[in-house]
Amino acid sequence: MKHLILALLFAFTLASGIAQTKTEKLEEVMKAYHQFNMFDGSVLVAENGKVIYKGAFGMANREWDIPNAADTKFMIGSVSKPITAMLMLIQVQKGLVNLDKTIADYLPEYSKKNGSRITIRQLLSHSSGIPNYDIIKDFFPRISRQNYSREDYIKLYMDSTLVFEPGKSYYYSSWGYYTLGYIMEKVTGKSYAQLMKEDIFDKLQMNSSGSYYHTQIVPKRATGYDYIIGGYTSSDFRDQSNTMGTGDIYSTVEDLFKLHIGISNNTLINQQLTDEMFKPGIRPWRYGFGWFNQQFRYTPKDSVFANYHLGMTEGFLSFLIRIPSTNSLVVFLCNSSPTHFFGITQSLMRVLYNKPVQLKQPAHKAMETVIAAKGTTEAVKTYQVYKKDTANYYIDWLAMDQLGNQLFADKRYHDALLVFENNAKEFPQRDLVLISLAKTYEILKRKDEAIECYKKAVAANPNNEEPKNRLKELGLKN
């Protein structure tokens, strides 16, 4: 009830426009998300190259009651990829790397079967056909927690069957970006961390950023947490040796603003390479070199061309979006996961573009409260109430999937099944929804139902390799 009242008051305040500046409206949006238990972290919004809002919410460290601040350092997950792409383009500008040469030209130890036909350009644009780590069923936690040398880690994937012929399609691959990082180490004779510091962070005075390894002491670095039913838990461990180039960077919202300005001013790379970086790639994702480059819809009728990336790693979540036409930036870094990337971003951009904001309560968060108090069966019943009350609640299929996965991670498999079955009924064309349901059927020894769900997931998204691999493991050809 408290959250509903907050949402209604918030909607009235923004709609009435009572003496509120844009900065005050942005603050109201973030306060509301924090009250909904959907945001702990730092946020920055810039317009016309100038910061108009900075804010921080929640705890950087819950054990010591240390609050987040604008200069708190967060792991940024895959928002590291645009920075890795920039670092590679700097090496291209130096003449050390050629975009159209292959992996094999720089890494003789890489499998010739794949390395001789995948170019640097294709690695940067996720058009290499290299699969992602999620093709390994038990990647988390068996592999993610281990320490690897560069040579040993690439052996995990260099002989993998490609998803498609290089250059023919798009498939997001963290392994591809790890390969980019390793190539840069080979051609420069420097570590990825050292090269990143010298070529980007020092030149842009991003003094609060770095390539992280878990033995380091990093002042003002936030601890990562996961939302659970009724509270928080400390995030799982991941060895950063297997995230080099893909998700090992820590930074602040202020440093990422410096990156944005450095890009706008061509401080690090020339205009020609900048244009290539932001050239929209293969549809539908339009991924260039390290960025999604396409229209970003912030209301049902309004959109703007943007460069953006999101990131998730254990206990952390991040989103960065640049609007070149107005030299604007929205960036937020969270140390509590998961949350609604796009919902927060769209609300902030509505304020930025003077559009009304009516913030609704997320149904999955309301369901968490019911699960904690009355159980999952009752929560699924309330879903139908929230679904009908569109004035006050919104439904997000991905957030519902994450709710189910929270229960799954707690080994509450029958409760997770109730959430996943409801989500699959509501969103039968979402492959990720079907995969979550299938995995739960598997662990509950309901093999036939698992197979049926995996088949539906393949039909929903033929480019997703995970359900195909699961079917093979279950003894079927798709």
C-alpha positions in Angstrom: 0.0 0.0 0.0 2.9 2.4 0.8 4.4 1.8 -2.6 1.0 2.4 -4.3 0.5 5.7 -2.5 4.0 6.7 -3.4 3.5 5.9 -7.1 0.2 7.9 -7.2 1.7 10.9 -5.4 4.7 10.7 -7.7 2.5 10.6 -10.9 0.4 13.5 -9.7 3.5 15.6 -8.9 5.1 15.1 -12.3 1.9 15.5 -14.2 1.0 18.7 -12.5 4.5 20.2 -13.1 4.3 22.2 -9.8 7.5 24.3 -9.8 9.7 21.3 -10.6 13.0 21.7 -12.5 14.2 18.9 -14.7 16.8 18.1 -12.0 14.1 17.8 -9.4 12.1 15.5 -11.6 15.0 13.2 -12.2 15.6 13.0 -8.5 11.9 12.1 -8.0 12.2 9.3 -10.5 15.2 7.7 -8.8 13.7 8.1 -5.3 10.7 6.2 -6.5 12.7 3.4 -8.0 14.7 3.2 -4.8 11.5 3.0 -2.7 10.3 0.2 -5.0 13.4 -1.7 -4.0 14.6 -1.6 -7.6 17.6 0.7 -7.4 20.7 1.0 -5.1 23.6 2.8 -6.8 24.7 6.0 -8.5 23.1 7.8 -11.5 24.2 10.7 -13.7 22.3 12.6 -16.4 23.9 15.1 -18.8 22.4 17.3 -21.4 24.2 19.3 -24.1 27.5 18.1 -22.7 26.8 19.3 -19.1 25.8 17.3 -16.0 22.3 18.3 -14.9 21.8 15.6 -12.3 23.8 13.2 -10.1 22.4 11.1 -7.3 23.2 8.1 -5.1 20.9 5.7 -3.2 21.2 2.7 -0.9 24.2 1.1 0.6 27.6 0.6 -1.0 28.3 -1.9 1.9 25.5 -3.3 3.9 27.6 -4.9 6.5 29.1 -1.5 7.5 26.2 0.7 6.6 28.3 2.7 4.1 26.0 4.6 1.7 26.6 4.9 -2.0 27.9 8.2 -3.4 28.5 9.8 -6.8 32.1 8.6 -6.6 31.4 5.1 -5.5 33.1 2.5 -7.8 31.0 -0.2 -9.3 31.8 -3.3 -11.4 30.2 -2.3 -14.7 29.8 -5.8 -16.3 29.4 -5.7 -20.1 29.5 -1.9 -20.2 33.2 -2.9 -20.3 32.7 -3.9 -23.9 32.4 -0.4 -25.4 35.6 0.5 -23.5 37.4 -2.7 -24.8 36.2 -1.8 -28.3 37.6 1.8 -27.9 40.9 0.3 -26.7 41.1 -1.9 -29.8 40.4 1.0 -32.1 43.2 2.9 -30.5 45.5 0.0 -31.4 44.1 0.2 -35.0 44.8 3.9 -35.1 48.4 3.2 -33.9 48.8 0.7 -36.8 49.3 -2.3 -34.5 46.1 -4.0 -35.6 44.2 -4.3 -38.9 40.4 -4.6 -38.7 40.3 -7.0 -41.6 43.0 -9.4 -40.4 42.1 -12.6 -38.6 42.5 -14.0 -35.2 45.2 -16.3 -36.6 47.2 -13.4 -37.7 47.7 -12.4 -34.1 47.2 -15.6 -32.1 49.1 -18.5 -33.7 47.9 -20.8 -30.9 44.3 -20.2 -31.7 42.4 -23.0 -33.6 43.1 -22.5 -37.3 39.7 -24.0 -38.0 38.0 -20.9 -36.7 40.8 -18.4 -36.2 41.8 -18.2 -39.9 38.3 -17.0 -41.0 37.2 -14.6 -38.2 38.4 -11.0 -38.5 38.9 -8.3 -35.8 36.0 -6.4 -37.3 33.7 -9.4 -36.8 34.8 -9.9 -33.2 34.0 -6.2 -32.5 30.6 -6.4 -34.0 29.5 -9.8 -32.6 29.3 -11.2 -36.1 32.1 -13.7 -35.7 29.8 -16.7 -35.0 31.7 -17.6 -31.8 29.2 -18.8 -29.3 28.8 -17.3 -25.8 29.9 -19.0 -22.6 26.3 -20.1 -21.8 26.7 -23.0 -24.2 28.5 -24.7 -21.4 25.7 -26.0 -19.1 27.6 -25.7 -15.9 29.7 -22.6 -16.7 28.3 -21.1 -13.5 29.8 -22.0 -11.0 32.2 -24.6 -12.2 34.2 -22.5 -14.7 33.3 -19.0 -13.6 35.0 -19.4 -10.2 38.3 -20.9 -11.6 41.5 -19.0 -12.4 42.7 -19.4 -16.0 45.7 -18.3 -17.9 44.9 -16.6 -21.2 46.1 -19.7 -23.2 44.0 -22.1 -21.1 40.9 -20.1 -21.2 40.8 -19.7 -25.0 41.2 -23.5 -25.3 37.7 -23.7 -23.7 36.1 -22.2 -26.8 38.4 -21.9 -29.7 37.3 -25.1 -31.3 33.6 -24.6 -30.7 31.3 -25.0 -33.6 30.4 -21.5 -34.9 26.8 -20.4 -34.7 27.0 -19.2 -38.3 29.5 -18.4 -41.0 31.5 -15.4 -39.9 30.0 -12.1 -41.0 26.6 -13.5 -41.9 24.6 -12.7 -38.8 24.8 -11.3 -35.2 25.3 -13.4 -32.0 26.4 -11.8 -28.8 29.7 -13.4 -27.6 31.7 -12.5 -24.5 34.3 -15.0 -25.7 34.7 -12.8 -28.8 35.6 -9.8 -26.6 37.9 -11.9 -24.4 39.7 -12.8 -27.7 40.1 -9.0 -28.5 41.6 -8.4 -25.1 44.1 -11.2 -25.6 45.1 -10.0 -29.1 45.8 -6.6 -27.7 48.1 -8.1 -25.0 50.0 -10.0 -27.7 50.5 -7.1 -30.1 51.5 -4.6 -27.4 53.4 -6.8 -24.9 51.4 -5.2 -22.1 48.6 -6.5 -19.9 45.1 -5.5 -20.8 44.8 -3.7 -17.4 48.0 -1.7 -18.1 47.1 -0.9 -21.6 43.6 0.2 -20.6 45.1 2.5 -17.9 47.7 4.1 -20.3 45.6 4.5 -23.4 42.2 5.4 -22.0 41.9 6.0 -18.2 45.0 8.2 -17.8 44.3 10.2 -21.0 40.7 11.0 -19.9 41.6 11.4 -16.3 39.3 8.5 -15.4 41.2 8.1 -12.1 38.5 6.0 -10.4 38.4 3.3 -13.1 40.4 0.2 -13.6 40.5 -3.5 -14.6 39.7 -5.4 -11.5 41.0 -8.6 -9.9 39.6 -9.9 -6.7 42.9 -9.7 -4.7 43.1 -5.9 -5.3 42.2 -3.3 -2.6 40.1 -0.7 -4.4 39.1 2.2 -2.1 35.4 3.2 -2.4 34.5 0.1 -4.3 30.9 -1.1 -3.7 30.0 -4.6 -2.6 27.7 -6.5 -4.9 24.3 -7.8 -3.7 21.4 -9.7 -5.1 17.8 -9.0 -4.2 16.1 -12.1 -2.7 12.6 -12.6 -1.5 12.3 -10.3 1.5 15.9 -8.9 1.5 19.4 -9.2 0.1 22.2 -11.7 -0.2 25.9 -11.2 -1.0 26.6 -11.9 -4.6 28.4 -15.0 -5.8 32.2 -15.0 -6.6 33.6 -14.9 -10.1 37.3 -15.0 -10.9 38.0 -12.0 -13.1 40.6 -13.9 -15.2 37.7 -15.2 -17.3 36.1 -11.8 -17.8 39.1 -9.8 -19.2 37.9 -7.5 -22.0 34.3 -8.5 -21.4 33.2 -7.4 -17.9 36.2 -6.9 -15.5 36.2 -3.0 -15.3 35.1 -1.0 -12.3 34.2 2.7 -12.7 32.0 5.6 -11.5 29.2 7.5 -13.1 31.5 10.6 -13.1 34.3 8.7 -15.0 31.9 7.3 -17.5 30.8 10.9 -18.2 34.4 11.7 -18.9 34.4 8.8 -21.4 31.3 10.2 -23.1 33.0 13.6 -23.5 36.2 12.0 -24.7 34.2 10.2 -27.4 32.3 13.4 -28.4 35.5 15.3 -28.7 37.5 12.6 -30.5 40.1 12.8 -27.8 41.2 9.1 -28.2 40.3 8.1 -31.8 39.8 10.1 -35.0 36.4 10.8 -36.6 36.6 8.0 -39.1 37.1 5.3 -36.5 34.4 6.9 -34.3 32.0 6.8 -37.3 32.8 3.1 -37.7 32.3 2.4 -34.0 28.8 3.9 -34.2 27.7 2.6 -37.5 24.6 0.4 -37.0 25.4 -3.3 -37.6 23.3 -6.3 -38.6 19.6 -6.1 -37.8 17.8 -6.3 -35.5 20.3 -5.3 -32.8 22.4 -2.9 -35.0 25.5 -3.6 -33.0 28.5 -1.6 -34.2 31.9 -1.8 -32.4 31.0 -2.2 -28.8 27.7 -0.3 -28.9 24.1 -1.0 -29.9 23.4 1.9 -32.4 19.8 2.4 -33.1 16.6 4.2 -32.3 15.8 4.0 -28.5 12.1 4.2 -27.7 11.4 6.0 -24.5 7.6 6.4 -24.9 5.2 4.4 -27.2 5.5 7.2 -29.7 8.9 8.8 -29.2 12.4 7.6 -29.9 15.9 9.0 -30.5 19.0 7.6 -32.2 21.3 6.4 -29.4 24.5 4.4 -28.6 23.9 2.2 -25.6 25.1 -0.8 -23.7 23.9 -2.7 -20.6 25.9 -4.8 -18.2 25.4 -7.5 -15.6 27.8 -9.3 -13.4 27.6 -10.9 -10.0 25.7 -8.4 -7.8 26.1 -5.5 -10.2 24.1 -4.0 -13.0 24.8 -1.0 -15.3 23.3 0.9 -18.2 24.9 3.6 -20.3 23.2 5.5 -23.2 24.5 8.3 -25.3 22.4 10.6 -27.4 24.7 12.1 -30.0 22.3 14.6 -31.4 22.1 16.5 -28.1 25.4 15.3 -26.6 23.4 13.9 -23.8 24.1 10.9 -21.5 22.2 8.7 -19.0 24.2 6.3 -16.9 23.4 4.4 -13.8 25.4 1.8 -11.9 23.8 -0.5 -9.4 25.1 -2.8 -6.7 21.9 -4.7 -6.2 20.6 -7.0 -8.9 18.4 -7.5 -10.8 16.4 -4.4 -11.8 14.5 -3.0 -14.8 17.2 -1.6 -17.1 15.0 -0.2 -19.7 12.2 1.0 -17.4 14.6 3.2 -15.4 16.2 4.5 -18.6 13.0 5.3 -20.3 11.7 7.2 -17.3 14.8 9.3 -17.1 14.7 10.0 -20.8 11.1 11.1 -20.6 12.2 13.7 -18.1 15.1 14.7 -20.3 12.8 15.2 -23.2 10.0 16.9 -21.2 7.6 14.0 -21.5 5.2 13.1 -18.7 6.2 10.3 -16.4 3.7 8.1 -14.7 5.7 5.6 -12.7 3.7 2.4 -12.0 4.5 -0.2 -9.4 6.3 -3.3 -10.8 4.1 -6.3 -10.4 7.1 -8.6 -9.7 8.1 -6.5 -6.7 4.6 -6.6 -5.3 4.6 -10.4 -5.8 7.8 -10.7 -3.8 6.0 -9.2 -0.9 3.1 -11.6 -1.2 5.5 -14.6 -1.6 7.3 -13.6 1.6 4.0 -13.2 3.5 1.6 -15.8 2.0 3.5 -18.0 -0.4 4.0 -18.4 -4.1 0.5 -19.9 -4.9 -1.1 -16.8 -3.5 1.3 -14.5 -5.3 0.5 -16.1 -8.7 -3.2 -15.4 -8.0 -2.4 -11.7 -7.3 -0.6 -11.5 -10.6 -4.0 -11.6 -12.3 -5.1 -8.6 -10.2 -2.0 -6.6 -11.1 -2.4 -7.5 -14.7 -5.8 -6.0 -14.9 -4.9 -2.9 -12.9 -2.9 -1.2 -15.7 -3.3 2.2 -14.1 -1.1 1.3 -11.1 1.0 -1.7 -12.1 3.1 -2.9 -15.0 4.2 -6.4 -16.1 7.7 -7.1 -17.3 8.4 -10.6 -18.6 12.1 -10.4 -17.9 11.6 -9.3 -14.4 9.1 -12.1 -13.9 11.7 -14.5 -15.2 14.3 -13.1 -12.7 11.8 -13.6 -9.9 11.4 -17.2 -10.8 15.2 -17.5 -11.0 15.5 -16.1 -7.5 13.4 -19.0 -6.2 15.3 -21.5 -8.4 18.6 -20.3 -7.0 17.2 -20.8 -3.5 16.3 -24.4 -4.6 12.6 -23.6 -4.1 12.0 -25.5 -7.4 8.2 -26.0 -7.0 7.7 -22.3 -6.2 9.9 -21.4 -9.2 7.8 -23.7 -11.4 4.6 -21.8 -10.5 6.2 -18.5 -11.5 7.7 -19.9 -14.7 4.6 -21.7 -15.8 2.6 -18.5 -15.3 5.2 -16.5 -17.2 5.2 -19.0 -20.1 1.5 -18.8 -20.3 1.6 -15.0 -20.5 4.6 -14.8 -22.9 4.7 -18.0 -24.9 6.9 -16.5 -27.7 9.8 -15.5 -25.4 12.6 -18.1 -25.7 14.2 -17.2 -22.4 10.9 -17.7 -20.6 10.6 -21.2 -22.1 14.2 -22.1 -21.3 13.7 -21.2 -17.6 10.6 -23.3 -17.5 12.3 -26.2 -19.2 15.3 -26.1 -16.8 12.9 -26.3 -13.9 11.1 -29.3 -15.5 14.5 -30.9 -15.9 15.5 -30.6 -12.3 12.1 -31.9 -11.2 12.7 -35.0 -13.4 9.9 -34.1 -15.8 11.9 -34.8 -18.9 9.1 -34.9 -21.5 7.8 -31.5 -20.4 11.4 -30.1 -20.5 11.9 -31.4 -24.0 8.6 -29.8 -25.2 9.6 -26.5 -23.7 13.1 -26.6 -25.2 11.5 -27.3 -28.6 9.2 -24.3 -28.3 12.2 -22.2 -27.3 14.0 -23.2 -30.5 10.9 -22.4 -32.5 10.6 -19.0 -30.8 14.3 -18.1 -31.5 16.2 -20.4 -33.9 19.4 -18.4 -33.3 19.6 -19.2 -29.6 22.0 -22.2 -29.2 21.2 -22.9 -25.6 17.9 -24.9 -26.1 19.5 -26.7 -29.0 22.4 -27.8 -26.8 20.0 -28.9 -24.0 18.0 -31.0 -26.4 21.2 -32.7 -27.6 22.1 -33.4 -23.9 18.7 -35.0 -23.5 19.4 -37.2 -26.4 17.3 -35.5 -29.1 18.2 -33.8 -32.4 16.4 -30.5 -32.9 
